[in-house]
Amino acid sequence: MIYCVEDERNIRELIVYTLESTGFEAKGFEDGTQLFRELDKKVPQLILLDVMLPGEDGIQILKKLKTSLVTKHIPVIMVTAKGAEYDKVIGLDEGADDYITKPFGMMEFVSRVKAVLRRVGSEEPKTELGAGDISINIEKHNVYVKNEQVVLTLKEFELLKFLLENVGIVLTRDRLLEHIWGYDFDGETRTVDVHIRTLRQKLGEAGNIIETVRGVGYRIQG
């Protein structure tokens, strides 16, 4: 699935049509609010992000994407106006994988999309993590305790995943908030404690592997 964030309806529909006609699944959004709402449901292979958008611009949205644990690995192609060299430089500095300048030909556009997907596809990310009696399948979002499946919410899953990626390392409440909920999340660190408690309850005895470090945060014992 490829997400396209473009406020001009004609361009957005043309991009989605072109992608679908060349074998991709695609979905269009007119602003960042719609994008992040959809990201809570499904994470795409790639995001096409226009720089000039109403409300939050593309650079601001890119910064949010790259500071969230859930979305930081998604490749992003920025779409910039002709001659907007500054936007290109800033976008690449903030973690964009490529950029394409309007107006562009559809064949060139599809080639750039395929090139980025090939490049990121050459990396082999871990698909499974585990510690003690707990194991998770990252791609399928499945969690198991002694081979019995446990149902978690998206935030509980991402919290467990981040802890398993950092076995033995103490993760502060602030760091967990930043990576799981986003750097601009305005909730209190109490949110982390509540999610840890429900996570432990769902994991049963296996949840004891999540250790509380008093006054600091949490870690999974190495």
N, C-alpha and C positions, 0 to 999 in steps of 0.2 A: 504494500500500500504506500502511495506517495501522497503527501499533503501539499496543497498549494495555497499560500496566503497572498491574495491579490484583491485589492478593493475595486478594481475596474472589472465589472461583471463580464464584459465581452472577452477581455483577455483571459480572465479566470476560466471561463467556459471553454475557450479555445485550447488552453493548456490541458485541461482535464480531458477534453475530447481527444487531443493528440496523443496523450499518454495512454488512454484506454484503447485507442486504435492501433497502438504499437505493442500491445500485450501487457500493459501495466494496469493495476488497479489504482484509481486516483480519486481524491476528494478535495473540493475547493472551499475556502473560507475567506470571508471579506476582512477579518481583523484578528488581532491576537486573542481577544476574548473567546471567539468561537474556536480557535485553534486549541487553546489550553483546556477548554471544556471537553473537546474530543480526545485530547491526549490522556485525560483521566480514564478513558474507556479503552483506547487502543493506541499502541506505539507504532509509528510507520517505519518504513525502510529509509525514507528520505523526506526532507522538507524543503520546498521551494518557497523562498521568503522575499517578498518585495520590500525594498527599503522604505519607500514613501507610502505610509499607511495612516489612516485616521486613528486618533488616539495614540497608543504606543507605536513608535515607528519600528521598522525591521531590525535596527541595531539594538534597540532596547529589548525586543523579543528574543533576539539571538543571545544576548547576555543572560537572560532568564533560562533559556534552553541549556546553555553551557554550564550553568551553575547548579542545575538540578541533577541529582543522581539518576532519576528516571529517564531524562532526555539528553544528557550530555553526550552520549555516544551516537546519537542520531546525526547522520551527515546532513549538512545544510548548504544549499546553493542560494546565494543572494542574487536578486534581480535588481539591477541598478539602472538609473537614467543615463543616457548617453553623455559622456564627458564627466560623470561624477566620480572622478578618481579618488577623492577623499573617502567617499562611502566604501569603495572597493578596499582601500587600505585598512580602514577601521574594521570592516567586516572580516577580512582575513586575519587581522590581529586578534579579533574576538573569538576566532575558532571556526569561521565559515570554511567549508571545504572547496568552494569554487564560487565564481560569480559569472553572470551573463548579463550583457548590456542590451536594453531596449533601444530600438526595435530589433528583434532577432528572428531568424528563420527557424521554422519548426524542426527541420532536420538537424540543424546545428544544435538546437536545444535538446533534442532527444539524445544526440551523441554525447553531450556533456553530462546528462543524467546517467547514461550507461557507463561512462568513464568513471564517474564518482562511485557508483555502485560496485563496479569491478575493483576499484582501489580499496574501498573499505571491506569488500567481501573477501579480500585476500588475507585479512586478519582472521584468526580462529579464536573467537571469544569462548570463554568457558560456558558450558551449557548446564553443568551441574556443580553444586557446592554441598558441603556437608560437614557436620561435626557431631560427635557422640551418636545418638540415635536419630538425629535429624538429617534429612537430605532434601534438597530442592532441585527441581528442574526449571531453569531460568526461562527457557523458551516457552514452555507450556504453563508456567506459573503454578506448578504443582508442588505441594509440600508434603513430606512423608515423615512419620515417626514410626520406626520399626516396620517400615513398608506399609503402614496404614495411612491413607491420605487424610490430611487435615485441611479444612477450608479456612483461608485467611482473606481479609480485605486487602485491597491494593496497597494501602499504606503499611499494614502489618507485614505483608510480603516483602515490600521494599526495605522495611526496617530490618527484618530477619536477614535478607540478602546482604545488606550493607554490613551487618555484624559478622556474617559468615565470611565476607570478603576481607575482614580485618581481624581474624581470630587472634586473640592474645593482646590486642591493642585496645586501650581504653578510649572510647568515643564519648566526648562530652555531649551534654544535652544540646548546647548551641550548635555543635557540628552536625548532630543528627537532625536538628530542625532545619539547618541550612540545606543539607543534602536531600532530605526526604520531602520536606514541605516547601522548599524554595527560600532563597535568601530574604525575600520580602514578606514572608509569612508573619503575620502580626499576632499570632497566638503566643501563649506563654510556654515556658519549658515544661509546665505541668502536662501539656499535651503529650510529650514524649513519655512521661511516667505512666499516663493512662494507657497508651498503646503498648508499652512494655508489659504492663500488668495483664491486659487482655491477651497479648501474645503468649505469655507464660501459661495462662489458664488454658488456652487452646492446645498448647503443646504438651500439657500434662506434666508428668515427672520429668520428661526430657527438657522442659522449659527451665529447669534448675541450672542448665548450662549457661544461661544468661546471668552474669554476675553483676550485682550493683556495687559500684565503687563510690562509697559515701562522699557526697559533696562534689563529685566530678561527673559521673555518667555511668556508662555500661560497657561491658565487654563479654565476649564469649571466651570461656576459659580455653587456653591452648593445650 
